């Protein structure tokens, strides 16, 4: 967190000079030297001293070596306790925006793929059993809704992270007349912490972040599980690019969905980060405790994992081929239109419970004769119920089954078209503002 530490120190020096706590000349000297150190760190020309304990002391030591007494005045009115609390908040704010940009790219990708598959019929499942026909777009857009909620959670996390703790001191603030609002303004924080003990010991915003990232990884993992199923010979709904799958070391016919499996596995890693920090924090008295140093490894690892996984997942989808004919065949082979046949009976005067029983008998007939509902003759229909007529075939066609469901939230092409437009508008309107890419 060298960048955040240096930026925070520059703002602190500016505030100290504004308040007359240090001279303007000292502040200018400190600022110039810190900017020079920042450039050198980014160029890789600075050598850190492990004996200096941490990044804060390393930078302050280098600063003092270069400018002498003025460098020693930088730490006036602050503690490493509020300094590190500031640095991690600055780091998290930046990383939340980066992660949200990756999720928005994924949402855009799914929305664009959905534009091509509004009439790609596939079975929808409950209990992993074929239930009712839907479109591939309807299925993919369900994940868009999940990812939009992930964006909302990250926005909430950003709001609670966007609170400036510098000025809390070690735990009881300071006797120096600090202008904390000025420092917050310079660093782009919306608010300041209102209690110095909470300011140095609060890590709720990190738990918020790890929780939001865990839920997001859960969504990715669910999606990966479906991709793994769809890529199997039993489903054959999708073919992954060779770039995102591998062959077997012994079985030449295999094409393994490795990237999807790895992402699914990485979910447990992010969960582990959340539980690790929850466990660290659960028994800590106020205020600062050294245990809190453990927060960095968990947060850094979770952020790095999510940032690594998201572009891989997005590109895996972009390069995948959906096998429409297999999806359509599967939708027709599992009596997914049975509910529509029952609805047809209801619309023709049969009570729903009676209709349910009639369709159950029809399904048994189909199983015994190895036919689908569409393949039964009208005579076979009428053997079960005289109510049936030719119009039942139109009602149970898979396309009609999907497109008849025009209720908002349903799979019809009419509604899916509207939903895609809603998502396009969402992506268009989301903007970078003080609370971090929030509508």
N, C-alpha and C positions, 0 to 999 in steps of 0.2 A: 504493500500500500504506500510505496514511496511517493507516488504522484499526489495522492490525497493528503499525505502528511505534509508535503511541501506546500501545497496550495492552502491548507489550513493554517500553516505557520505564517505564510505571507499575509493572509487576512488578519491573523492575530497581531502581527507586527503593525499593520496599517491601523488597527483599532487602538493599540497601545500608544501610537504616535498621536492619533486624533484626540485621545483623552489626556495627552500630556504626561503619560506614565513613562515613556521613553522619548528621546528626541527625534525630531523628523529626520535628522541626518543618520541616526542609528537605524531607523526603520528603512530608509532608502538603501543603506549599506546591506542590511539583512536581506531585503527583497532582491537586490541585484545578485547577491551571492547565492541565494536559494534558487533563483532562476538558472543560474549558471550550473549549480549542482544538478538540478533537474535535467538539463540538457545532457550533462555528462553521464548521468545514470542511464538515460535512454540511449545514449551512444555506446554504453558498455565500458566507459573508461574509468568509472569510479570503482574502487575496491573497498568493500565493506569489511569492517573489523568484527569478527564474531565475538570478541571480548566485550564489545559495546552493548551486548545483550539484545537489542531489538532495533527496528528500523528508525524509531524516534531518536534514540540515543546516537545511532550512527550518523544521522543527518546533522544533529545538533553538534556532535563532535567535529565533523568535517567543517561545518560552518564556523565554529569557534577557532579551529586551526587556521582558517583563511582570513577572518576579519577580527579576531581577538575579542576584546571586551564587549563590543557591540553584540557579538554572537551569544555571549553569556546572558544578555538581557532579554533574549527572545522568550525564555520560559517564564518570564514574570507573569503572575496572575493565572497560571494554568498548571495542571498536573498531567502526568501520563495517563491518569484514569480518564479525564475528560478528553484528552487528546486522542486516545485510541477509540473512545466512543464516537468521536467526530469522524475519524478516518474510516471506520467500518460503515458508518451511515453514508458517507460520501461514495464509498466504493459500491455499496449495495444499490444506491440510487442509479448509478451509471449502469450497473449490470442488469437491473430490472428493465430498463429501456431497451437494452440490447436483446434480452430474451423476448420481450414483447414484440420486437421487430421480427424475430424469427417465427414466433407463433403467428403473427399477422401474415407472413409470407406463406406459411402452411395453410392458413384459412383461405388465402387467395388461390392457392394451388387447388385445394379441394373444391372451391366454388367454381373454378374454371373447368375442372374435370367434370363436375356435375352438369355443366352446360351441354356437354357432349352425350350425356347418358340419361336424359330425362325419360327416354323410352326404352332403356335397357332393363328388361324385366328380370327379376331375381326373386328367390324366396326370402321372405322375412322369417325370422326364427323366434320361438320362445322355447326355453328348456333345451336349446340346440335341436329342436324338432321343427321341420318345415311347418309354418303356420299360415301365412297369408302372402300373396304376391305384393311386392313393392318394386320401386325402381332403384337402380344402383345409385342414382342421384339422391333419392330419399335416404338411403343408408349412409352415404358419405356425408350428407348434410347434417345427420345426427351428430357426427363428430365435430362439425363446425360449431354447433351449439355448445358442445362441451368446451371447445377451445376458446370460444367467446367468454364463457364463464371463467376460464383460466385467466384471460386478460383482465376481467373484472377483479379477480382476486389479487392479481399483481398490482392493479391500480390501488386497491385498498392498502396493500402492503406498502406501496410507495408513499401513500399519504401518511402512514404512521412512521415511516422512516425519515420523512422530510421534516424532522424536528432537530434543531441544533443544540447539542449538549455542552459545547465549549463555554467555559465560564462557571461550570459546576465545581471546578477544582478537584481536589481529592475526594471530597464528599460534602463539604460545607461551604462551597463557593469561596470568596476571597474578600479581603478588605479593600482591594484596589477598585476604583470606580470604572469598571468595565462597561462598555456599550455592547451588550450581547446582540441587540437587534441589528446594530451596524455590521457586526461580524456575520450574522446570519444572512443579511442582505448581500454582502460581498460574495459569500459562498453559495448563494442561490437557495437558501433554506426558506421555507414558508413560515415556520414558527420556531420558537425556542422552548426548551424544556422548562417546566415550571417548578421543579423540585430538584435540588442539586443531588440529593441522595439517589433519587430515581434516575437522574441524568447520567450518572456514572455506572449504574448497575442494571439498567433496563436492557434486556436482550429479547424482549417480546417481538420486536420488529424482525429479528432474525428467525425466530420461531414461526412468525407469520410467513416469511419468505420460504422457509423449508417446508412448511405445510402446503403452501401454494404450489411449490415445485413438485412435491410428492403427489399431489392430486393430478397435476399436469402429467407426470410420468405414468400415473395409473391410467389416464386416458390413452396415452400413447401405447401402453402395454396392452390394453384391451384391443386397440386397433391392430397391434402387431399379432396378437393371438388370432384374430380373424384372418389376417393376411397369411399366417402360417397354415391355418385350416384351408383357406381358399387355394393355396398353392399346392396342396396335397393332391395325390391322384384321386382320392375319394371325392373331392370337390371339383378341382380343375376349373376354378372361376378366374384365376389370375396367373399370369406368367411373369415372374420377376426378371429384370435384366441380369445378365451375367455379372455385372458390376456389383450387384447387391445380393448375390447368392454364390454358393460354391459347390463343387462336386465332392463326392465321397472319396476317401482315400483308398477304398477297396471296391466299392460298387459303382461301376461306370455309368449306370442309368440314373443315378441320383442327382438332383439339383436342390440343394438345401437352402432354405430361407434364412441364412445366417444373420444378416443384418437385423431382420425382425426379431430373431431370437436374442441377439445381443442387446437390443434396445429393451426388450422385455426383461432381460436379466439386470440391466442397469437400473431398473426401477427399484429393485431391492437395495441397491447402493444408496440411492437418494433417501429412501425410507430410513435407512440406517443413520444417515446424517441427522434427520429429524429426531429420531429417538435418542441419539447420542447427546444432542444438545438439551433435549427435555430432561434427560437424566442428570446432566451436569448442573442444570439450573434448579432442580427440584428441592434441594436442601440448603440453598445459599441464603444466609442472613444478609440484611443490608449492612454496608452498601457494596463497595467493590471487593471482590475476592479473586485471587489468582487463578482459581478454577476457570474463570471466564475466558482465559487465554485459549481454552479448548474450542471456543466457538469458531475460530478462524478456519481450522482444518475442515470442519464439517461444512461450513458455508462455502469455502473455496471449492471443495470437491463437488458439492451438489451443483453449484453454478457451472463449473467446468463440464460436468457430466451432461447437464441439460443443453448447454450451448454446443456441445459436441454432437449430441444425439439429434437435435432438431433438423439441421440441414441434411443429415443422412436420411432421416425418415422422409422428408419432403422430396428429395431427389429419387428415393426408392419408389415413391408413388408416381412421380413424373415420368419415370422410365418403364413403369409396369404396363403390361398389356392385359386388359380385361377380356375374358373369353365369353362374349355375349351369348353364343348359342348354348353353351353349357349352363349358364345361369338361367336362360329361358326354359331349357329342358328340365332343370331341377325344380323350377317354380311350378311346372305343369305336372311333375311326377309325384308330388307329395300331397295332392288334394288341397293345395293352398287356396283353391277357389271354392271350397266347400261352404264357407261362411256366406259367400255371395249367392250360392245356390239356395241356401236357407233364406237369405234376404229376399230372393226372388219369390219364394213361396209366400213369405209374409206379405209382400206387396200384392200378391194375388189372393189374399184373404185367408191364409192359413196362420193360425196362432204360432208364435215363435217356438214354443216348447214342442208343438207337433211338428213344426218344420225341422227342428233340430233332430227329432227322432227319425223323420223321413230321410234326411240327408245321411244320417248314420247308417241306415239300411242301404242307401245308394253306395256308400263307400265300401261296405262289405261286399256288395255285388261287384263293384269294380275290382276289389282285391281277388275275389273268387274267379273273375273272368280275365284278370290281368289287363285291365283297361283303365284309362283315366276317365274323369267325368265327361270330358269333351268327346270321348270315343264311344260312350254309351249311345245306343239308338233311342229314338223317341219312344219306341215300343217298350224298351227296357225301363225307361224313365216312368212310363205310365203304368207299368206293372207294380211299381212301388206306390205311385200316387197319380190318380187321373187328372189332377190339377195341371200337370206339366203340359206345355205346348212348345212349339218351335222357338219361341222367343227366349227360352231358357238358355239356348246356346250362345246367344249374343251376350247375355248377362254374365255367363261364366267364362267368357274369353278372358285370358289373362290381362290383356290391355284394358279391356272394359272394367275388369275388377279393380285395377289400379286407378284408372282415370275417373271412375265413379266416386272415388273418395275425395271430393272437393272441399271437405271441411278443412278450415285452417289447421295446419299441422299434419295434414294427410299427404299421401304419396302421388296425388294426381299431377299430371303434367301442368295443368292450369295453376295449381298452388305452388308447385316446385319452381315454376318460372317466376312467380312473385317472390318467393323466398330467395332465389338467387339474386334478384334485383335488390332485395332488402340487404343482403350481404354485401353486394357491390357498393351500396350506399354507405354501409357501415365502414367498409374499408376506405372509402373516399373521404369520409368525414372525420375519421380518427386523426388526431393531430398531436404534435408535440407541444405540450403546455407545461405549466408549473407543476402539475401533479403527474406528469410523465405519461404521455401518449394515452390520454383518456378522453372519451367523447364528452 
